[in-house]
């Protein structure tokens, strides 16, 4: 009798590696002094979400293409975040933890920054951050996005 109870407890604490991330879908805008960041996520379709990100700072525009998709073509494969800043090869961050409005992605490589990508939604706010070690120092970069109308801009 004890074995089924232990199995049930283990299943309850195991992270959902194929979470429904529909709560990330939409157009999100972060307005900080000297920096405007917009991020647009599609709703999930057949375990695929696509995103574009545009950062304007100091007279320069930077961009990133991202997707959340299975790590391989098998039906039960866990999801991962694939990040391609400015056309670089994709960095892959598999899901390691998830909840109703939170997901954590983490890559296996120990020497790359970032190591972790985290998204958390609180109402009309989408908090995002990247974490890891850069030049021997623990580093965290945060964004606080507000839900916005498509192609909205920060006030000048």
JOWO-V69870 format. One line per field, one symbol per residue. ss: DSSP state (2 for helix, 1 for strand, 0 for the rest). phi: phi as a letter, one per 20 degrees, with the letter a starting at -180 (. if undefined). psi: psi as a letter, one per 30 degrees, with the letter a starting at -180 (. if undefined). A space follows every 10 residues. Layout:
ss->???
phi->???
psi->???
//
This chain:
ss->0222222222 2220000000 0222011111 1100111111 1000100111 1111111001 1111111111 0000000011 1111100000 1111111110 0111110000 0000011111 1100111111 1111001111 1111111000 000000
phi->.fffffffff ffefffecfe dgfefpdccd dcgmbccdcc dfffclmccd bcccddblmc dcbbdcbdbf fbffgeffeb eddcflnfgf edcffdbbbf bbbcdbeffe dedeeccccb dcmeddecbd cqdclmdfcc ddcdedfbfg mfcffe
psi->eeeeeeeeee effkkjghlj gfffkakkkk jlkgkkkkkk kllkjhgkkk lkkkkkkhgk kllkkllklk flgkegklll kjkikhglkk kkjlkfklaf hkkkkklekf gkklekkkkk kjbgkjkklk lakkhgkkkk kkkjkkklkk gllkk.
//
